Amino acid sequence: MKFFIDTANLKDIAEAQALGILDGVTTNPSLMAKEGITGKNNILKHYVDICNLVDGDVSAEVNALDFEGMIKEGEELADLHEQIVVKLPMTKEGIKACKYFSDREIKTNVTLIFSAGQALLAAKAGATYCSPFLGRLDDVSTDGLNLIDEIRQIYDNYGFETQILAASVRHTMHVVNCAKIGADVMTGPLSSIMGLLKHPLTDIGIAQFVADYEKGNK
Ligand code: G3P
């Protein structure tokens, strides 16, 4: 299972990278705005800064909603750095753009997926990644994990190579349950990754080992 971090915060990205388990980064216009990154040139520069911090794929989202605009923006993003994956919205135009880029071997991530049918279309269009939004489904009393499970079944039935990128992950149990289902990738905030380290019995065990060692080596 690949671990991506879902942020545009360079400090958080560097912290996850330093742990040695980071496989990539996802961003979106909201995450960029949260870090105060505005204006086209600053946004493009920020994507390059992120690529220079990590080894894996970095999803960069287009803002255009029409096909021509998506192609222009996506090509510009893809030219920035070899690690860039063009992130496209799950719309009719987005699916057309996904097919355009996959025919040209440019990596894509189809985002804002909330149904198995949408995920099927993304795979048919040759998406590298499809991003079902787990947490946002949970927010509206709908089982987000069930969607991940449905997509896994459909992709496995036909051997689709599109990777399921479980997005809108909010906490550690989302990560663990996605791993049980067989999501290819999860993307979440730093807390969802670092939280996996924690167990009180580990802390108690370490304290005991340290105390016993010190007792025996006075
Ligand atoms: O990866 C998608 C993500 O950025 C959305 O997360 O927490 O805003 O639903 P959230």
Residues whose N, C-alpha, C, O or C-beta is under 5 A from the ligand:
A	BS01	G3P	D6 G135 R136 A167 S168
